[in-house]
Amino acid sequence: MVNVRFGEAQHGVRLGLVPPSAALTAGGPVALELVAENVGYTPVWLFGFKPTYPRSLRVSPPKPERPWVRVSFGDTSVLHPPDAFVRVAPGERVSGWLDLSFAIDRRGAGVFDVGFVYEPVRGMGGIRAFAPVGGLPSERVSVTVGQAAALLASGIDGAVAEELDGLLLSGDPRAIDRLRALGHGGASYVARRFARVLGGASDALLGWRALDLLALLGPAGLAALGEARQQMPHAESALSFAQDWLAFRRGSPPPPEHAPFVHGLEQLAKHPERRGQFRLSWSAYDSPIHGANRLEVQGSGDRIVLSRPPGNAVPSTRRTQLAPHHLTVLLEALVASGCWLLRPLRPQGSPDEPRPAIEIQLDAGERMTRKLAMWNGEWRQGPASRLASLLDQLAATARHDSFPPPR
């Protein structure tokens, strides 16, 4: 770690970045090592360097008044427990990695000056967390990113990629014809773009729309995903999900570990008399900031909605009765969503982003139960968006007069 570029110290702490030692490509892994050193005389508590505690990054693009990429921790708006911090004694160093893969991919190829700024992060439990006045900057490092060789070899240069990005973000129906005209290059482009779902925000929207186009490309889309998994190991969680999802869309049988659950779900949708042990719970949000909203549906048709507005300590509960055909619609939506394949892709959400959770129980057996929690953006933008909207509607329309109360 001899090549650390340290900035000026403040309150006995200085931060440094290690310039990348290997060539980087757009769409590939781009990670910088961040180092913090205590050059003072008293221990300090730092956030963001504990591998077991999750944290998010805020990446701001260059601006006229700040012509460099500004990186900071995006966890400054909430209180964090003591196990989110590490104690750094005088003379000690700690380090961690800043994964900028998708933020840099959004900028495309080029040379970028990148700097990190440590902003105050608050701790609970009386911990005296390090709080630099106005933020503590590191020295900036230069990052050179080349165009992805896989795309260049297929005739997709920066201008073409920008054109295709515009078509995807606007939802232009001409996007699929343009991709098909580009042949293997179009499929490669859209497979790599799906990996942006790991970046969140507008990047994730572009990625989820890329998944729809991959489905329309058929076998070419599946083949491109296989190549992308070899070229982009940092996006394995997203690309493996895309392959599973496209196989489901193309009618492939479910994997053996999911076959009993899928068969049971399909049978409940067809046979109302078998729904006695069915139970579904949906928690759209539950936090002091957003309040709480929880839906429970039972095979008997009982629907229970628990809601708590922000700032209220006591929730209200409403109970109504669903007709058998309402349950059929819900079960068919679960089958169509491929709920057994859904899984969270982003390791971290945006600050204060809800994380809706669902539990589906077909009978008392463990293999016939599925529990899942994903970030709100993954529910609303991904292939489960229609299912999430239906569950929200069931929770929102449960008034005391919407259906006769159960006897």
C-alpha positions in Angstrom: 0.0 0.0 0.0 2.9 2.3 -0.8 1.0 4.2 -3.6 -1.7 5.8 -1.4 -2.6 9.3 -2.4 -3.3 11.0 1.0 -5.1 14.3 1.4 -4.6 16.8 4.2 -5.4 15.6 7.8 -8.3 16.9 9.9 -8.7 16.2 13.6 -6.0 13.6 13.3 -7.4 11.7 10.4 -6.3 11.6 6.7 -7.8 9.8 3.8 -6.2 8.4 0.7 -7.0 6.6 -2.5 -4.9 3.9 -4.3 -4.8 4.4 -8.1 -5.9 1.4 -10.1 -3.0 -0.8 -11.2 -4.7 -2.5 -14.1 -6.5 -1.3 -17.2 -10.2 -0.6 -16.7 -13.1 -0.9 -19.2 -16.6 0.6 -19.2 -19.1 -2.0 -17.9 -16.3 -3.9 -16.2 -15.3 -3.9 -12.5 -14.0 -0.5 -11.3 -13.1 -0.4 -7.6 -10.8 1.9 -5.8 -9.2 1.2 -2.4 -9.9 3.8 0.2 -7.4 4.1 3.1 -7.9 6.0 6.4 -5.0 6.7 8.8 -5.0 8.1 12.3 -2.1 10.5 12.5 -3.4 12.1 15.7 -3.0 11.2 19.4 -6.4 9.8 20.3 -8.5 6.9 18.9 -11.3 7.7 16.4 -14.5 5.9 15.3 -14.9 5.7 11.5 -17.8 4.6 9.4 -17.7 2.6 6.2 -14.7 0.3 6.9 -16.4 -2.6 8.6 -16.9 -5.4 6.0 -19.8 -6.9 7.9 -21.9 -3.8 8.1 -23.6 -2.6 4.8 -23.1 0.9 3.5 -24.0 2.7 0.3 -22.1 5.2 -1.9 -23.2 8.5 -3.3 -21.4 9.3 -6.6 -21.8 12.8 -8.1 -20.6 13.5 -11.7 -18.3 16.3 -12.5 -19.7 19.9 -12.6 -18.3 23.1 -13.9 -17.4 24.3 -10.5 -16.1 20.8 -9.5 -14.6 19.1 -12.6 -14.1 15.7 -10.8 -16.2 12.7 -9.7 -17.1 13.1 -6.0 -17.7 10.0 -4.0 -19.0 9.8 -0.4 -20.9 7.5 1.8 -24.7 7.8 1.2 -25.6 6.9 4.8 -25.6 10.2 6.5 -29.3 10.7 7.0 -29.9 7.9 9.6 -28.4 6.8 12.9 -26.1 3.8 12.8 -25.4 1.3 15.7 -22.0 1.0 17.2 -21.1 -2.1 15.1 -21.2 0.1 12.0 -18.0 1.8 13.1 -14.4 0.7 13.6 -12.0 2.0 16.2 -8.7 3.3 14.7 -6.0 3.8 17.2 -3.2 6.4 16.7 -0.8 5.2 14.0 -3.2 2.7 12.6 -4.7 2.3 9.1 -7.9 0.8 7.9 -9.0 0.3 4.3 -12.0 -0.6 2.2 -13.2 -0.8 -1.4 -15.3 1.7 -3.3 -17.2 -0.1 -6.1 -17.7 2.5 -8.8 -18.4 0.0 -11.6 -21.8 1.3 -12.6 -21.2 4.9 -11.8 -18.2 4.9 -14.1 -20.0 2.8 -16.7 -22.6 5.5 -16.9 -19.9 8.0 -17.9 -18.5 5.7 -20.6 -14.9 5.6 -21.7 -12.6 8.4 -20.8 -10.2 9.8 -18.1 -11.8 10.8 -14.8 -10.5 12.5 -11.7 -12.0 10.8 -8.7 -12.0 12.0 -5.1 -13.6 10.8 -1.9 -15.1 13.0 0.8 -15.9 11.6 4.2 -19.0 13.4 5.5 -20.2 13.1 9.2 -22.1 9.9 9.9 -24.1 9.8 13.1 -23.9 6.9 15.6 -26.4 5.8 18.2 -25.8 4.4 21.6 -23.6 7.4 22.7 -20.8 6.6 20.2 -18.6 9.6 19.4 -18.2 9.1 15.7 -15.6 11.0 13.7 -17.3 14.2 12.4 -15.1 16.4 10.1 -16.3 19.9 9.6 -17.5 20.3 6.0 -16.2 16.8 5.1 -12.7 15.4 4.9 -11.4 15.0 1.3 -8.9 12.5 0.0 -6.3 13.3 -2.7 -7.8 12.8 -6.1 -6.7 10.0 -8.5 -6.9 9.7 -12.2 -8.9 6.7 -13.6 -8.6 5.8 -17.2 -11.5 3.8 -18.6 -11.5 2.3 -22.1 -14.5 1.2 -24.2 -15.5 -2.4 -23.6 -13.6 -4.6 -26.1 -16.6 -6.9 -26.4 -18.7 -4.0 -27.7 -16.1 -2.4 -29.9 -15.5 -5.8 -31.6 -19.2 -5.8 -32.4 -19.3 -2.3 -33.8 -20.8 -0.6 -30.7 -18.8 2.5 -30.1 -19.6 5.4 -27.7 -21.9 7.2 -30.1 -24.0 4.0 -30.8 -24.2 3.2 -27.1 -25.4 6.7 -26.3 -28.1 6.4 -29.0 -29.3 3.0 -27.6 -29.3 4.3 -24.1 -31.7 7.1 -25.2 -34.0 4.6 -26.9 -34.1 2.4 -23.7 -34.7 5.2 -21.3 -37.5 6.7 -23.3 -39.2 3.3 -23.9 -39.0 3.8 -27.6 -40.6 0.9 -29.4 -37.9 1.2 -32.2 -35.3 -0.1 -29.8 -35.8 -3.7 -30.5 -35.5 -3.2 -34.3 -32.3 -1.2 -33.8 -30.9 -4.0 -31.6 -31.8 -6.7 -34.1 -30.2 -4.7 -36.9 -26.9 -4.6 -34.9 -26.9 -8.4 -34.7 -24.6 -9.9 -32.0 -23.5 -6.4 -31.0 -27.0 -5.4 -30.2 -27.5 -8.4 -28.0 -24.1 -7.9 -26.3 -25.0 -4.3 -25.6 -28.3 -5.0 -24.0 -27.0 -7.9 -21.9 -24.3 -5.6 -20.4 -26.8 -2.8 -19.9 -29.0 -5.1 -17.8 -26.1 -5.3 -15.2 -26.9 -1.6 -14.4 -29.8 -2.7 -12.2 -27.1 -3.0 -9.5 -26.6 0.7 -9.7 -30.0 1.8 -8.6 -32.0 5.0 -9.6 -32.1 5.8 -13.4 -29.4 3.2 -14.1 -31.7 0.5 -12.7 -34.6 1.7 -14.9 -32.4 1.3 -18.0 -31.3 -2.1 -16.8 -34.9 -3.4 -16.2 -35.9 -2.2 -19.7 -32.9 -4.0 -21.1 -34.3 -7.2 -19.6 -37.6 -6.8 -21.5 -35.6 -6.4 -24.7 -33.4 -9.5 -23.9 -36.6 -11.5 -23.7 -37.7 -10.2 -27.2 -34.3 -11.1 -28.6 -34.9 -14.8 -27.8 -31.9 -17.2 -28.0 -29.6 -14.3 -29.0 -30.3 -12.6 -25.7 -29.6 -15.8 -23.7 -26.3 -16.3 -25.5 -25.3 -12.7 -24.9 -26.0 -13.1 -21.2 -23.8 -16.1 -21.0 -20.9 -14.1 -22.6 -21.6 -11.1 -20.3 -21.3 -13.4 -17.2 -17.8 -14.3 -18.2 -16.8 -10.7 -19.0 -18.5 -9.0 -15.9 -17.9 -11.2 -12.9 -18.8 -8.3 -10.6 -22.4 -8.4 -12.0 -22.9 -12.1 -11.5 -25.8 -11.8 -9.2 -27.8 -9.7 -11.8 -26.8 -11.6 -14.9 -27.5 -15.1 -13.4 -31.0 -13.8 -12.4 -31.6 -12.6 -15.9 -30.7 -16.0 -17.3 -33.1 -17.7 -14.9 -35.9 -15.2 -15.6 -35.5 -15.5 -19.4 -35.6 -19.3 -19.2 -38.9 -19.0 -17.2 -40.3 -16.5 -19.8 -39.5 -19.0 -22.6 -41.4 -21.8 -20.9 -38.6 -23.8 -19.4 -39.6 -26.1 -16.5 -38.8 -24.7 -13.0 -35.5 -25.9 -11.4 -35.9 -29.0 -9.3 -35.6 -27.2 -6.0 -38.6 -25.0 -7.0 -40.8 -27.6 -8.8 -42.9 -28.7 -5.8 -43.7 -25.1 -4.9 -44.5 -24.1 -8.5 -46.8 -27.1 -8.9 -48.5 -26.4 -5.6 -49.1 -22.8 -6.6 -50.6 -23.7 -9.9 -52.9 -26.2 -8.3 -54.2 -23.7 -5.8 -54.9 -21.3 -8.7 -57.0 -24.0 -10.4 -58.7 -25.6 -7.4 -60.3 -23.2 -4.8 -61.2 -26.2 -2.6 -57.5 -26.8 -1.8 -56.7 -23.3 -0.5 -57.3 -24.0 3.2 -53.7 -23.6 4.3 -52.7 -20.9 1.8 -51.5 -17.7 3.5 -49.8 -14.6 2.0 -48.4 -11.6 3.8 -47.1 -8.4 2.2 -45.3 -5.6 4.0 -44.9 -2.6 1.7 -43.1 -0.6 4.3 -42.4 -0.4 8.0 -40.3 2.4 9.4 -40.6 5.5 11.5 -40.2 7.6 8.3 -42.8 5.9 6.1 -45.2 4.4 8.7 -46.4 0.8 8.1 -48.6 -1.0 5.7 -49.1 -4.8 5.9 -51.5 -7.1 4.1 -52.4 -10.7 5.0 -54.6 -12.9 2.8 -55.7 -16.4 3.9 -57.1 -19.2 1.8 -60.5 -18.7 3.4 -60.7 -15.3 1.8 -59.9 -13.3 5.0 -58.0 -10.2 4.2 -56.4 -8.3 7.1 -54.7 -4.9 6.6 -52.6 -3.3 9.2 -51.7 0.4 8.7 -49.8 3.0 10.7 -49.3 6.5 9.4 -45.8 8.1 10.0 -45.5 9.4 13.6 -48.3 7.2 15.0 -47.4 4.6 17.6 -50.6 2.5 17.3 -51.6 0.8 14.1 -55.2 0.3 12.8 -56.4 -3.0 11.6 -59.2 -3.7 9.0 -60.6 -7.1 8.2 -62.7 -7.9 5.1 -63.5 -10.9 2.9 -62.3 -11.6 -0.6 -64.4 -13.6 -3.1 -62.9 -16.8 -4.5 -62.3 -15.2 -7.9 -60.3 -12.5 -6.2 -58.0 -15.1 -4.7 -57.7 -16.8 -8.1 -56.5 -13.5 -9.6 -53.9 -13.2 -6.9 -52.7 -16.8 -7.3 -52.4 -16.4 -11.0 -50.4 -13.2 -10.5 -48.0 -15.1 -8.3 -47.5 -17.7 -11.0 -47.1 -15.2 -13.8 -44.5 -13.2 -11.7 -42.2 -16.2 -11.3 -42.1 -15.3 -7.6 -39.9 -18.3 -6.8 -37.2 -16.8 -8.9 -37.3 -13.3 -7.5 -34.3 -12.3 -5.3 -32.7 -9.0 -4.2 -29.9 -7.9 -6.6 -28.6 -4.7 -5.1 -26.5 -5.1 -2.0 -27.7 -1.7 -0.7 -30.7 0.5 -1.2 -30.9 4.3 -1.5 -31.0 6.3 1.7 -34.3 5.5 3.5 -35.5 3.3 0.6 -38.2 0.9 1.8 -37.7 -2.8 1.5 -41.0 -4.5 0.8 -41.2 -8.2 2.0 -43.5 -11.0 1.0 -44.2 -14.5 2.5 -46.1 -17.1 0.6 -47.2 -20.3 2.4 -49.0 -23.0 0.5 -49.1 -25.6 3.3 -47.3 -26.4 6.5 -44.2 -27.7 4.7 -41.0 -25.7 4.6 -40.4 -26.4 0.9 -43.8 -25.0 0.2 -43.0 -21.6 1.7 -41.2 -18.7 0.2 -39.9 -15.5 2.0 -38.5 -12.6 0.1 -37.4 -9.0 0.7 -36.2 -6.7 -2.1 -35.5 -3.0 -2.4 -38.5 -0.9 -3.4 -37.0 0.0 -6.7 -36.5 -3.7 -7.5 -40.1 -4.4 -6.9 -41.5 -1.3 -8.8 -39.2 -1.4 -11.8 -38.4 -5.1 -12.2 -40.5 -8.0 -13.4 -42.5 -8.2 -10.2 -43.9 -4.6 -10.7 -47.4 -5.9 -11.6 -47.5 -8.2 -8.6 -46.4 -5.4 -6.3 -49.1 -3.1 -7.7 -51.8 -5.7 -7.2 -50.7 -6.3 -3.6 -50.7 -2.6 -2.9 -54.2 -2.3 -4.4 -55.4 -5.1 -2.2 -54.0 -3.3 0.8 -55.3 0.1 -0.2 -58.9 -0.9 -1.0 -59.6 -2.8 2.3 -62.1 -0.5 3.9 -64.6 -1.5 6.5 -67.4 -1.3 4.0 -65.6 -2.8 0.9 -66.8 -6.3 1.6 -69.2 -7.9 4.2 -67.4 -8.8 7.4 -66.7 -12.6 7.8 -69.3 -14.5 9.9 
